[in-house]
Amino acid sequence: MSAGPEVLREILAGPGLVPMPCCFDALSARLVERAGFRLTFMSGFSVAAARLALPDAGLISFGEMRDAGRDICGAVSIPVIGDGDTGHGGAPHVKRTVVEYARAGFAGVMIEDQVFPKRCGHTEGKGVVPRPEALARIRAAVDARDEGAGALIVARTDARATHGLDEAIWRGRAFADLGADVVFVEAPASEEELRRVAREVPGPKLVNLVEDGVTPIPPVGRLEEMGYRIAAWPVTLLSAATRAMEEALEALAAGRPAPGRLSFEELKERVGFPAYDAEVRRYAAE
């Protein structure tokens, strides 16, 4: 079972920038842990794509996301942060999202200020709710944490795309003042904007690194110098897996062996056959 919020707090309190590849199912989460990363994030974009073959545009439901998260959290021992999107409604819905995600095993929950239906943060056509509603969502999420859910709150604003960087920074600062554990200003459009966010928003900050997206991707060391605490790669694993599957299918269609495969022994190891077989032998011996 995935580690709880106390481990995530320890990670946030430690030194340096923490890289966080994002997962989309139990196997991808296990591979993140196997590679030595200390935490992962259940990407809404990637879960919608992998589970439903649909875009990240508010089409996947709360229940589908929670159930995917339960599988992910059950497959690893590192902390997992869950994409809670807009909280799926008003303040009471936000609180339920945080509570149910915590019950599923998440160490943290991200809540954002987009209108519903939301969109991927690096696509056109986004909108954000007015300040009072945005603040109410984060206040409700923090209350759910403090009333027993325990999961840390990652507060996200998409206001940069709709209202400019000054508004996004205002919201980020307000979210931190309300008690958010991590602030995430989505889609700064330049390295100087990244620096402003890091400089002007207090507390731990997350930077989202979408290859070919709106935000430039400086070296990790430079992001750490700016003051970011977590660097998320939200679609890297999904993109790499999709390309690999397409190349394998192209080869099979042409009558060639699929390239880049694991051996069957390696594949069995990745999905847990050695541990399963050891368990069978243990109980057979008893």
C-alpha positions in Angstrom: 0.0 0.0 0.0 1.3 3.5 -0.8 2.9 5.6 1.9 0.7 8.1 3.7 0.8 11.9 4.1 3.4 11.8 6.8 5.9 10.4 4.3 5.0 13.1 1.8 5.5 15.7 4.5 8.9 14.4 5.2 9.8 14.6 1.5 8.6 18.1 1.2 10.5 19.1 4.3 13.8 17.7 2.9 16.4 19.4 0.7 16.5 19.7 -3.0 14.0 19.3 -5.8 12.1 16.0 -6.0 11.4 14.6 -9.5 7.9 13.1 -9.9 7.1 11.1 -13.1 3.3 10.8 -13.3 1.6 7.4 -13.7 -1.7 6.3 -15.3 -2.2 2.8 -13.9 -0.9 0.3 -11.3 1.9 -1.0 -13.6 3.2 2.4 -14.6 3.2 3.4 -10.9 5.1 0.3 -10.0 7.7 1.1 -12.7 8.1 4.6 -11.3 8.8 3.1 -7.8 11.1 0.4 -9.3 13.2 3.1 -11.0 13.9 4.7 -7.6 11.6 7.7 -7.6 10.3 8.8 -4.2 6.8 9.7 -5.2 4.4 9.8 -8.1 1.2 11.5 -9.3 -1.9 10.1 -10.8 -2.2 12.2 -14.0 -5.8 13.0 -15.0 -4.7 13.5 -18.6 -3.1 10.1 -18.7 -5.8 8.2 -16.8 -8.5 9.6 -19.1 -6.4 8.5 -22.1 -5.4 5.1 -20.8 -8.7 4.1 -19.2 -11.2 5.6 -21.6 -9.2 6.7 -24.7 -10.7 10.2 -24.2 -9.2 13.7 -23.8 -8.6 15.3 -20.5 -11.7 17.5 -20.8 -13.8 16.7 -17.8 -15.1 13.5 -19.4 -13.8 11.0 -16.8 -15.9 10.8 -13.6 -15.0 11.2 -10.0 -15.7 7.5 -9.4 -13.5 6.4 -12.3 -10.6 8.5 -11.1 -11.0 7.3 -7.5 -11.1 3.7 -8.6 -8.0 4.1 -10.8 -6.3 5.7 -7.8 -7.2 2.8 -5.5 -5.4 0.4 -7.9 -2.4 2.6 -8.2 -2.0 3.2 -4.5 -2.4 -0.6 -3.9 0.5 -1.3 -6.2 3.3 0.8 -4.6 4.8 1.8 -1.3 5.8 5.4 -2.2 3.4 8.3 -1.7 0.9 9.0 -4.5 -0.7 12.4 -5.2 -4.1 12.2 -6.9 -5.5 14.6 -9.5 -8.8 15.8 -7.9 -9.5 18.2 -10.8 -12.0 20.9 -9.8 -13.2 18.8 -6.9 -16.3 17.8 -8.9 -18.6 20.5 -7.8 -19.0 23.0 -4.9 -17.2 23.1 -1.6 -19.0 20.0 -0.2 -18.0 18.1 -3.3 -14.4 19.2 -2.9 -14.4 17.9 0.7 -15.8 14.6 -0.4 -13.2 14.3 -3.2 -10.4 14.8 -0.7 -11.9 12.4 1.8 -12.6 9.6 -0.7 -9.1 10.1 -2.3 -7.5 9.7 1.1 -9.6 6.6 1.7 -8.3 5.2 -1.6 -4.7 5.6 -0.3 -3.6 9.0 -1.7 -1.1 10.9 0.3 -2.0 14.2 -1.4 -4.8 15.6 -3.6 -4.6 18.3 -6.2 -7.6 20.7 -6.5 -7.7 23.4 -9.2 -9.6 26.6 -10.0 -10.8 25.8 -13.6 -14.4 25.9 -14.6 -16.2 22.6 -15.3 -15.7 20.9 -17.7 -12.0 21.5 -17.1 -9.2 21.0 -19.7 -5.6 19.9 -19.8 -3.6 22.8 -18.5 -1.6 23.1 -21.8 -4.5 23.2 -24.2 -6.6 26.1 -25.5 -10.0 27.1 -24.2 -9.5 27.0 -20.5 -11.5 29.1 -18.0 -11.2 29.7 -14.3 -13.8 30.4 -11.6 -13.9 33.8 -9.9 -11.7 34.4 -6.9 -14.3 33.7 -4.2 -15.1 30.3 -5.6 -11.5 29.4 -6.2 -10.7 30.3 -2.6 -13.7 28.4 -1.3 -12.5 25.2 -3.1 -9.1 25.4 -1.4 -10.6 26.3 2.0 -12.9 23.2 1.7 -10.0 21.0 0.7 -7.9 22.2 3.7 -10.8 21.7 6.0 -11.2 18.1 4.8 -7.5 17.5 5.5 -7.7 19.0 8.9 -11.0 17.3 9.8 -9.5 13.8 9.5 -8.7 13.0 5.8 -5.1 13.9 6.4 -4.1 14.0 2.7 -2.0 17.0 1.8 -3.5 19.6 -0.5 -1.8 20.7 -3.8 -3.6 23.9 -4.8 -3.5 24.6 -8.6 -4.4 27.7 -10.5 -4.8 28.0 -14.3 -5.3 31.7 -14.2 -2.1 32.5 -16.1 -3.7 31.5 -19.4 -6.9 33.5 -18.8 -6.0 36.5 -16.5 -2.3 36.8 -16.7 0.6 36.0 -14.5 -0.2 38.6 -11.8 -3.6 37.0 -11.1 -2.0 33.6 -11.1 0.5 34.7 -8.5 -2.2 36.4 -6.4 -4.2 33.1 -6.4 -1.1 31.1 -5.6 -0.3 33.3 -2.6 -3.9 33.2 -1.4 -3.9 29.4 -1.6 -0.8 29.3 0.5 -2.3 31.6 3.0 -5.3 29.3 3.3 -3.1 26.4 4.3 -2.4 24.6 1.0 0.7 22.3 1.5 1.9 22.8 -2.1 1.1 25.5 -4.7 1.0 24.8 -8.4 0.8 27.7 -10.9 0.1 26.0 -14.2 1.7 26.9 -17.5 4.1 29.8 -16.9 5.1 30.8 -20.5 8.8 31.7 -20.0 11.7 31.0 -17.7 11.3 34.5 -16.3 7.7 33.7 -15.4 8.9 30.5 -13.7 11.3 32.6 -11.7 8.6 35.0 -10.7 6.3 32.3 -9.5 9.1 30.7 -7.5 10.1 34.0 -6.0 6.7 35.5 -5.2 4.6 32.4 -4.1 5.5 31.2 -0.6 5.9 27.6 0.5 6.6 24.4 -1.5 5.9 24.8 -5.2 5.3 22.3 -8.0 6.4 22.9 -11.6 4.7 21.0 -14.4 6.9 19.9 -17.2 4.9 19.0 -20.3 7.2 18.2 -23.3 6.3 20.5 -26.2 3.8 22.3 -23.9 3.5 26.0 -22.9 6.2 26.0 -20.2 9.9 25.8 -21.1 11.8 23.0 -19.4 15.0 24.3 -17.9 17.5 21.8 -16.4 16.4 20.3 -13.1 19.3 22.0 -11.3 18.1 25.4 -12.4 14.5 24.7 -11.3 15.9 23.7 -7.9 17.9 26.9 -7.7 14.7 28.9 -8.5 13.1 27.3 -5.4 10.8 24.6 -6.8 10.2 21.6 -4.6 8.5 19.1 -7.0 9.0 18.7 -10.7 6.2 16.7 -12.4 6.4 15.0 -15.8 2.6 14.5 -16.3 2.5 12.7 -19.7 6.0 11.4 -20.3 5.2 7.8 -19.5 1.9 7.8 -21.4 3.6 9.4 -24.4 6.5 6.9 -24.4 4.2 3.9 -23.9 1.9 5.1 -26.8 4.9 5.5 -29.2 6.3 2.1 -28.2 2.9 0.4 -28.8 2.5 2.1 -32.2 6.0 1.0 -33.3 5.3 -2.5 -32.1 2.1 -2.6 -34.1 3.7 -1.2 -37.2 6.3 -3.9 -37.0 3.8 -6.7 -36.5 1.6 -5.4 -39.4 4.7 -5.5 -41.6 5.5 -9.1 -40.5 8.5 -8.1 -38.4 9.2 -8.8 -34.7 8.2 -5.9 -32.4 11.2 -3.8 -31.4 12.1 -2.8 -27.9 10.4 -5.6 -26.1 11.2 -6.9 -22.7 11.9 -10.6 -22.6 9.1 -12.7 -21.3 11.1 -13.4 -18.2 11.6 -9.6 -17.7 7.9 -9.0 -18.3 6.9 -11.6 -15.7 9.2 -10.0 -13.2 7.7 -6.5 -13.8 4.2 -7.8 -13.1 5.2 -9.7 -10.0 5.4 -13.4 -10.9 8.5 -14.1 -8.9 7.0 -12.7 -5.7 3.7 -14.5 -6.4 5.5 -17.8 -7.0 7.5 -17.4 -3.8 4.3 -16.9 -1.9 2.8 -20.0 -3.4 5.9 -22.0 -2.4 5.8 -20.6 1.1 2.3 -21.8 1.8 2.8 -25.1 0.0 5.7 -25.8 2.3 3.7 -25.0 5.4 
